[in-house]
């Protein structure tokens, strides 16, 4: 499978910073090519199913949930099947339309909205019982935009609410080696050479510290698996963290 030259990737990255439309176009192309698992998988992410069990063990069931970067809704539909009313946020209008149509067919309580998660969320303050983010936060390649996201998350979660985030570890078999060609090694910024989509990589310590101003780390793990990326199987390492908002 042909990779794009690094010079073209760096040029593409500079465009992402100044033209948000190009980022959307890259994601639309990815959902057409279906090289990343979230673009084609129908079943819920394993860590989301484990999160529901974790919540049930704490006698927390149902309520209002947000699926941040919901994609085509596989995790939104799963949460709804477990008794949650779900608000899915995604910045691709095509995804939002597909999710809402499928939710109607399945008669599930899911409402998807077209929304950049780094901007003000259309969600009532202190209303969310849970929020999940499966490989969305890492693709916000602007630190101020990430800070805006964390502030919105803090504002929308209930004091008793929980937040699950899952993203690639520095040790990931696909993303990790891309650090060798990083356009910004200090920030651990990498670019998917097939999809031309940039993202950040984290260690568990770095991720915990980044959220520590507004959230308390409750549970954390590095999960190993094998997964396809762009037509090839890789050994994957994923960080899964559960946070609860700080009370100020």
Buried (B, 14 or more C-beta within 10 A) or exposed (E): EEEBEEEEBEEBBEBBEEEEEBBBBBBBEBBEBEBBEBBEBEEBBEBBBBBBEBBEEEEBEEBBBBBBBBBBBBBBBBBBBBEBBBBBBBBBEBBBEBBBEBBEEEEBBBBBBBBBBBEEBEBEEBBBBBBBBBBBBBBBBEEEEBBBBBBBBBBBBBEEBBBBBBBBBBBBBBBBEBEEEBBEEEEBBBBBBBBBBBBBBBBBEEBBEBBEEBBEBEEBEBBEEEBBBBEEEBEBBBBBBBBBBEEE
